[in-house]
Amino acid sequence: MASAVSTSTESPRPAPRVGAVTHVEWLCADLQAAQAFLQRWLGWEFTAFGANFLEHAPAAGPRIGLLQAGTGDAPVRPAQAACRAYLGTDALEALLEQAAALGAEVSCPPRRIDGYGHYARVQVPGGPQIGLFSRGSPPAV
């Protein structure tokens, strides 16, 4: 049976360097609905780059792009390119309550990971599923 490990005597090439995440791109079934919700829920402002792409540039951390599904090279169904990002927070429960009050579905209620923290997920109307993560004390359930 052949080994998958190379036994070459050539000098190994240095591994390519990869930096921090520069941006996250979320596919949206309804770009305007996702933008409106994220503005109301998190206060995010967006800059348009063409008719089908919006970008939020926070003061720190990666930029967030919203891309209309089915345009350009984007798949028609957002689930075909699923990517889940988690936002760090010390107000997990309050953000979940606010999201639900604004019409979002809490698709995953708060769950505990022993020794690590707590997480939950919100389905943005017309947009992606966004995770929330807290290292703090457990939220009331």
Secondary structure, DSSP 4 states (H G I P E B T S, - for coil): ---SS----SPPPPPPP--S--EEEEEESSHHHHHHHHHHHH----EESSSSEEEE--SSS-EEEEEETTSTT--SSGGGG---EEEE-S-HHHHHHHHHHTT-EEEEEEEEETTTEEEEEEE-TTS-EEEEEE-SSPPP-
